[in-house]
Amino acid sequence: MGWTCFDTIDDGANILIFKLLILLFLPLIYIGCSTPNNALPYSLTISEEGLGAIHPTTSFEEINTKLSGFNFEKLSQISPNNPQSIFLIKRGENRIAQIISDSSGKKIAEIDILSPLIKNKHDQGIGDTMSPQNNLICIKDICHYRDEPSLCYTLDINSHIIREITYQKI
């Protein structure tokens, strides 16, 4: 008869070792399964040029072909004078950004960053502190860099932590 972890019923040490191994590997399996939701497949930067490969001149219907490794969910927002289409960009179940069309539904009007994983060229994102700089222009809690007027940051007034990042071509 071959040796197994359960050779003897009286030997509780083998069962204990087996249970410990299960307890050690379950968190690793969980972490491994959740990693794609918490990390981007490649770094994605928001800048005056847009969001990664999505630029202000990108047709709204082409948005879901510009970034690989993400899920795109098309939504509609209808208000009396301003119908809009919205592409919600997701990684797993996590919302990364949303892109809002203009009233024609053909052009990009706005990009809202929803995840701290997307950074600007200064490596700042949602939840990071924005320190006052000479090239930063702020009016109350809304700031933008002089060389990036289309990229607006909503800050917590007291802590200067970035709460929102919005791209809107002026």
Stockholm file with secondary structure:
# STOCKHOLM 1.0

chainA/1-170         MGWTCFDTIDDGANILIFKLLILLFLPLIYIGCSTPNNALPYSLTISEEGLGAIHPTTSFEEINTKLSGFNFEKLSQISPNNPQSIFLIKRGENRIAQIISDSSGKKIAEIDILSPLIKNKHDQGIGDTMSPQNNLICIKDICHYRDEPSLCYTLDINSHIIREITYQKI
#=GR chainA/1-170 SS CCCCTTSCSSCHHHHHHHHHHHHHHHHHHHHHHHHHHHSCSSCCBEETTEETTBCTTSCGGGHHHHCTTCEEEEEEECCTTCCEEEEEEEETTEEEEEEEECTTSSSEEEEEECCTTCBCTTSCCTTSBCCCCTTEEEETTEEEETTEEEEEEEECTTTCBEEEEEECCC
#=GC SS_cons         CCCCTTSCSSCHHHHHHHHHHHHHHHHHHHHHHHHHHHSCSSCCBEETTEETTBCTTSCGGGHHHHCTTCEEEEEEECCTTCCEEEEEEEETTEEEEEEEECTTSSSEEEEEECCTTCBCTTSCCTTSBCCCCTTEEEETTEEEETTEEEEEEEECTTTCBEEEEEECCC
//
